[in-house]
Amino acid sequence: MSEYIDQGVFRLSRTVSAENFASVAGQKEGEGPLGKYFDKVIEDSHFGQETWEKAESRFQLEAVRIAVQKADLVKEEVDAICSGDLINQCIGSAYGLRELEIPFLGLYGACSTMAEGLLISSLLIDSGAVKRTIAVTSSHFSTAERQFRFPLSYGGQRTPTSQWTCTASGAVILSESLSSPVITGGCIGKITDLGISDINNMGSAMAPAAAETIRRYLTATQTAPTDYDFIVTGDLGLVGSKLIVDILLKQGIDISKQHRDCGAMIFDPEVQDTHCGGSGCGCSASVLCGYFLPMLKNGKAKNILFAATGALMSPMSLQQGESIPSIAHLVHLKNNDQGISVDH
């Protein structure tokens, strides 16, 4: 069983491996700096479907299919799937994955869902309840825009602090194999709310949650930022990335050299006019699966903290004038090139 370290912080007792993984991205994401790293780039944002919502479901299903194919598995060898998205009631996941007939756990952590899925999946394996799981999530620019902001035909101006919801998906197959990389532990996030209510400034709303989770994990494990190759946040974007470094510096923790943000990496803001960068569940999921997990697998990185961030509001809460509560879940990923159980 997993080992309790501190509130929300734990180590796994078994070696839980990222057996394989896949990333699928849209045309705009494919034209960005990380385009060559994605397994598949879909130039048709409708993905041959009648609606944007059906297109997002197709993105998620495609990521799962590619991951299963790369792992040389069949769907019957997967015991459970943990998934969620940004659409109301997580229909992107439920409708997209229903044909697989795999036991399903629907999650909602907003843009932190990939890390939440990895935490829950690894704990299920560590407990012995299942042998193999898939953590997957997705987002789509058009489904998110018309749900949280304005209809696309409205043509409203985007503020300088706004981010571009990624059309993308990422899927990770987890099992108790001895392949690399592995998940060694994690930190379950706490809800953080500093009163920010501007939906066009999500990085500022989420940065305090990411800082709190990272600080709590480093303190509980008695490690320092220099112990890690990268400390990766989900999609704080350009504004939130500066803010998290400043917040932690004031607490005596300097992550400036190790910090990378998926939202800041996925687009070129000057060339692609994405303002503060990318966002959405599929942002951190596709960058993790397309860029960082391969680095761990081939030994170019040894030790990574992945802290995906999420804003836990809804269209209704925004209409009622509520602030934006945020959360960040953290997963500790390591290279395991010896093929033996990881020494914690």
C-alpha positions as CSV (number, residue, x, y, z in Angstrom):
1,M,0.0,0.0,0.0
2,S,1.1,3.6,-0.5
3,E,3.0,5.3,2.2
4,Y,1.5,8.4,4.0
5,I,4.1,11.2,4.3
6,D,2.0,14.2,5.1
7,Q,-1.5,15.5,4.4
8,G,-2.2,14.7,0.7
9,V,1.4,13.7,0.1
10,F,2.3,10.0,-0.5
11,R,4.8,7.5,-1.9
12,L,3.7,4.4,-3.8
13,S,4.8,1.1,-2.5
14,R,4.8,-0.6,-6.0
15,T,6.5,0.4,-9.2
16,V,3.8,2.0,-11.3
17,S,5.0,2.5,-14.8
18,A,3.9,4.7,-17.7
19,E,3.8,1.7,-19.9
20,N,3.0,3.9,-23.0
21,F,1.4,7.2,-23.9
22,A,0.1,9.2,-26.8
23,S,-0.7,12.7,-27.7
24,V,-3.2,14.1,-30.3
25,A,-3.3,17.8,-31.2
26,G,-5.1,20.2,-33.5
27,Q,-3.7,22.2,-36.4
28,K,-2.9,25.3,-34.4
29,E,-1.1,23.3,-31.7
30,G,0.7,21.3,-34.5
31,E,2.0,24.6,-35.9
32,G,3.5,25.6,-32.5
33,P,7.0,25.0,-31.2
34,L,6.1,21.4,-30.0
35,G,4.2,20.3,-33.1
36,K,6.8,17.7,-34.1
37,Y,6.5,15.9,-30.7
38,F,2.8,15.0,-30.9
39,D,1.8,11.5,-32.1
40,K,-0.9,12.8,-34.4
41,V,-1.9,16.3,-35.6
42,I,-5.5,16.7,-36.8
43,E,-5.9,19.5,-39.2
44,D,-9.7,19.3,-39.3
45,S,-10.9,20.7,-35.9
46,H,-14.2,19.1,-36.5
47,F,-12.4,15.7,-36.9
48,G,-15.1,14.7,-39.4
49,Q,-17.9,15.1,-36.8
50,E,-21.1,17.2,-36.8
51,T,-20.4,19.2,-33.6
52,W,-17.4,20.6,-31.7
53,E,-18.3,18.4,-28.7
54,K,-18.3,15.2,-30.8
55,A,-14.9,16.3,-32.3
56,E,-13.4,16.6,-28.8
57,S,-14.7,13.1,-27.9
58,R,-13.0,11.8,-31.1
59,F,-9.7,13.5,-30.0
60,Q,-9.8,11.7,-26.7
61,L,-10.8,8.3,-28.2
62,E,-8.0,8.7,-30.8
63,A,-5.4,9.3,-28.0
64,V,-6.5,6.2,-26.2
65,R,-6.4,4.1,-29.4
66,I,-2.9,5.3,-30.3
67,A,-1.6,4.6,-26.8
68,V,-3.1,1.1,-26.7
69,Q,-1.7,0.4,-30.2
70,K,1.8,1.6,-29.2
71,A,1.7,-0.7,-26.1
72,D,0.7,-3.6,-28.3
73,L,-2.4,-4.2,-26.2
74,V,-6.1,-4.8,-26.7
75,K,-8.7,-2.9,-24.8
76,E,-9.7,-6.0,-22.8
77,E,-6.3,-5.8,-21.1
78,V,-7.2,-2.4,-19.6
79,D,-9.0,-2.7,-16.2
80,A,-10.1,0.9,-15.8
81,I,-10.0,4.3,-17.4
82,C,-9.9,7.6,-15.5
83,S,-10.9,10.5,-17.6
84,G,-12.5,14.0,-17.6
85,D,-12.8,17.2,-19.6
86,L,-14.1,20.8,-19.4
87,I,-17.5,20.2,-21.0
88,N,-20.5,20.2,-18.7
89,Q,-21.0,16.7,-17.1
90,C,-17.7,15.6,-18.8
91,I,-19.6,14.5,-21.9
92,G,-16.4,14.7,-24.0
93,S,-15.1,11.8,-22.0
94,A,-18.3,9.8,-21.5
95,Y,-19.5,10.0,-25.1
96,G,-16.0,9.5,-26.5
97,L,-15.0,6.4,-24.5
98,R,-18.4,4.6,-24.2
99,E,-17.6,2.3,-27.2
100,L,-14.5,1.0,-25.4
101,E,-16.6,-0.8,-22.7
102,I,-13.8,-0.3,-20.2
103,P,-14.7,0.3,-16.5
104,F,-14.9,4.1,-16.3
105,L,-14.2,6.7,-13.6
106,G,-15.3,10.2,-14.6
107,L,-13.2,13.0,-13.1
108,Y,-13.4,16.7,-12.9
109,G,-10.3,18.7,-11.9
110,A,-10.7,21.2,-14.8
111,C,-7.2,21.7,-16.3
112,S,-5.6,19.6,-13.5
113,T,-7.5,16.5,-14.6
114,M,-4.5,14.8,-16.2
115,A,-2.5,14.9,-12.9
116,E,-5.6,13.9,-11.0
117,G,-6.1,10.9,-13.4
118,L,-2.5,9.9,-13.0
119,L,-2.8,10.0,-9.2
120,I,-6.0,8.0,-9.0
121,S,-4.8,5.5,-11.6
122,S,-1.5,4.9,-9.8
123,L,-3.2,4.5,-6.5
124,L,-5.6,2.0,-7.9
125,I,-2.7,-0.1,-9.2
126,D,-0.7,0.4,-6.0
127,S,-3.7,-0.9,-3.9
128,G,-3.9,-4.1,-6.1
129,A,-7.5,-3.2,-7.2
130,V,-6.4,-3.2,-10.9
131,K,-3.5,-4.2,-13.0
132,R,-3.6,-1.7,-15.8
133,T,-5.3,1.7,-16.1
134,I,-5.5,4.6,-18.6
135,A,-5.4,8.3,-17.5
136,V,-6.7,10.5,-20.3
137,T,-8.2,13.9,-20.8
138,S,-9.0,16.4,-23.6
139,S,-10.0,20.0,-24.4
140,H,-11.2,21.8,-27.5
141,F,-10.9,25.5,-28.3
142,S,-14.4,25.7,-29.7
143,T,-16.3,23.7,-27.0
144,A,-14.6,25.8,-24.2
145,E,-15.1,29.2,-25.8
146,R,-18.8,28.9,-26.3
147,Q,-19.3,27.3,-22.8
148,F,-17.2,29.7,-20.8
149,R,-16.9,32.9,-22.8
150,F,-18.7,34.0,-26.0
151,P,-20.1,32.2,-29.1
152,L,-17.3,32.0,-31.7
153,S,-19.4,34.1,-34.1
154,Y,-19.5,37.0,-31.6
155,G,-16.0,38.2,-32.5
156,G,-15.2,39.6,-29.1
157,Q,-11.7,41.0,-28.3
158,R,-9.4,38.9,-26.2
159,T,-7.6,40.6,-23.3
160,P,-3.8,40.5,-23.1
161,T,-3.9,38.2,-20.1
162,S,-6.2,35.7,-21.8
163,Q,-5.1,32.2,-22.9
164,W,-6.0,30.0,-25.9
165,T,-7.8,26.7,-25.0
166,C,-5.9,23.9,-26.7
167,T,-7.5,21.4,-29.0
168,A,-5.7,18.4,-27.8
169,S,-5.7,15.1,-25.9
170,G,-3.2,13.0,-24.0
171,A,-3.4,9.4,-22.7
172,V,-1.1,7.4,-20.4
173,I,-1.3,3.7,-19.9
174,L,-0.2,2.8,-16.3
175,S,0.7,-0.7,-15.1
176,E,3.0,-2.5,-12.7
177,S,5.5,-3.2,-15.4
178,L,9.2,-2.4,-15.0
179,S,9.3,-0.1,-18.0
180,S,10.3,3.6,-17.7
181,P,9.2,6.2,-16.7
182,V,7.6,5.5,-13.3
183,I,5.4,7.3,-10.9
184,T,6.8,7.2,-7.4
185,G,4.4,9.4,-5.5
186,G,2.4,12.6,-5.6
187,C,0.5,15.4,-3.8
188,I,-3.2,15.8,-3.8
189,G,-4.0,19.5,-4.2
190,K,-5.9,21.8,-1.9
191,I,-8.6,24.3,-3.1
192,T,-7.1,27.8,-3.2
193,D,-9.1,31.0,-3.7
194,L,-7.6,34.5,-3.5
195,G,-10.7,36.2,-4.8
196,I,-9.8,36.5,-8.5
197,S,-12.9,36.5,-10.7
198,D,-11.6,37.5,-14.1
199,I,-12.0,34.5,-16.5
200,N,-9.5,36.1,-18.8
201,N,-6.8,36.0,-16.2
202,M,-6.7,32.3,-15.3
203,G,-2.9,32.1,-14.8
204,S,-3.1,34.5,-11.8
205,A,-6.0,32.6,-10.3
206,M,-4.2,29.2,-10.6
207,A,-0.6,30.2,-9.7
208,P,-1.2,30.3,-5.9
209,A,-2.6,26.8,-6.0
210,A,0.4,25.4,-7.9
211,A,2.8,27.2,-5.6
212,E,1.1,25.7,-2.5
213,T,1.2,22.2,-3.9
214,I,4.8,22.3,-5.0
215,R,5.9,23.9,-1.7
216,R,4.0,21.2,0.3
217,Y,5.5,18.3,-1.7
218,L,9.1,19.7,-1.5
219,T,8.7,20.3,2.3
220,A,7.1,16.9,3.0
221,T,9.7,14.9,1.0
222,Q,12.6,17.1,2.2
223,T,13.7,17.7,-1.4
224,A,14.8,20.9,-3.2
225,P,14.1,22.2,-6.7
226,T,17.7,21.3,-7.6
227,D,16.8,17.6,-7.1
228,Y,14.6,17.8,-10.2
229,D,15.4,18.3,-13.9
230,F,12.0,20.0,-14.4
231,I,9.2,21.3,-12.3
232,V,6.3,21.4,-14.8
233,T,3.1,23.3,-14.3
234,G,-0.1,22.7,-16.3
235,D,-1.2,25.9,-18.0
236,L,-0.4,29.0,-16.0
237,G,0.7,30.7,-19.2
238,L,3.1,33.6,-19.3
239,V,1.5,35.7,-16.6
240,G,1.0,32.8,-14.2
241,S,4.5,31.4,-14.8
242,K,6.1,34.6,-13.6
243,L,3.7,34.8,-10.6
244,I,4.4,31.3,-9.3
245,V,8.2,31.9,-9.4
246,D,7.6,35.1,-7.4
247,I,5.3,33.5,-4.9
248,L,7.8,30.7,-4.1
249,L,10.8,33.0,-4.0
250,K,9.1,34.9,-1.2
251,Q,8.8,31.6,0.6
252,G,12.5,30.9,0.1
253,I,12.0,28.4,-2.8
254,D,13.7,29.2,-6.1
255,I,12.3,27.1,-9.0
256,S,13.2,29.6,-11.7
257,K,15.8,27.3,-13.4
258,Q,13.7,24.1,-13.2
259,H,10.2,25.6,-14.0
260,R,8.5,24.9,-17.3
261,D,4.8,25.6,-18.1
262,C,2.9,23.6,-20.7
263,G,0.7,26.6,-21.5
264,A,3.8,28.8,-22.1
265,M,5.5,26.1,-24.3
266,I,2.8,24.9,-26.6
267,F,2.3,28.1,-28.7
268,D,4.5,30.9,-30.0
269,P,2.6,33.9,-28.7
270,E,4.1,36.3,-31.2
271,V,3.6,34.3,-34.3
272,Q,0.3,32.6,-33.3
273,D,-1.4,35.5,-31.5
274,T,-2.3,33.4,-28.4
275,H,-1.6,36.2,-25.9
276,C,-0.6,34.5,-22.6
277,G,-0.3,30.9,-24.0
278,G,-2.3,27.7,-24.0
279,S,-4.9,26.3,-21.5
280,G,-7.4,23.5,-21.2
281,C,-7.2,19.9,-20.0
282,G,-5.6,18.9,-23.3
283,C,-2.8,21.4,-22.9
284,S,-0.8,19.8,-20.1
285,A,-1.9,16.3,-21.2
286,S,-0.6,16.6,-24.7
287,V,2.7,18.3,-23.7
288,L,3.3,15.7,-20.9
289,C,2.7,12.8,-23.3
290,G,4.3,14.3,-26.3
291,Y,7.4,16.0,-24.8
292,F,8.2,15.3,-21.1
293,L,7.4,11.5,-20.8
294,P,9.5,10.7,-23.9
295,M,12.4,12.7,-22.3
296,L,12.1,10.5,-19.2
297,K,11.8,7.3,-21.2
298,N,14.9,8.0,-23.3
299,G,17.0,9.2,-20.3
300,K,17.3,12.8,-21.3
301,A,15.6,13.7,-18.0
302,K,15.7,11.7,-14.7
303,N,13.4,13.4,-12.3
304,I,10.3,15.5,-13.0
305,L,7.5,17.0,-10.9
306,F,4.3,17.4,-13.0
307,A,1.8,19.8,-11.3
308,A,-1.2,20.3,-13.5
309,T,-3.4,23.3,-12.5
310,G,-7.2,23.7,-12.7
311,A,-9.8,26.4,-12.2
312,L,-12.9,24.9,-10.5
313,M,-15.5,27.4,-11.7
314,S,-18.5,26.8,-13.9
315,P,-20.5,29.1,-16.3
316,M,-23.2,29.4,-13.6
317,S,-20.7,30.4,-10.8
318,L,-19.3,33.1,-13.0
319,Q,-22.7,34.4,-13.8
320,Q,-23.4,34.6,-10.1
321,G,-20.3,36.7,-9.5
322,E,-18.3,34.0,-7.7
323,S,-14.5,34.1,-7.5
324,I,-12.4,31.3,-9.2
325,P,-11.3,28.5,-6.8
326,S,-8.2,26.7,-8.1
327,I,-6.3,23.5,-7.5
328,A,-3.1,21.8,-8.5
329,H,-2.3,18.1,-8.3
330,L,1.3,16.9,-8.4
331,V,2.8,13.7,-9.7
332,H,6.4,12.7,-9.2
333,L,7.8,11.0,-12.4
334,K,11.2,9.3,-12.6
335,N,13.4,7.6,-15.2
336,N,13.7,3.9,-14.3
337,D,16.3,2.7,-16.8
338,Q,17.6,-0.1,-14.6
339,G,14.2,-1.9,-14.9
340,I,14.0,-2.5,-11.1
341,S,11.9,-1.2,-8.4
342,V,12.6,2.5,-7.7
343,D,14.3,3.3,-4.4
344,H,12.3,5.9,-2.7
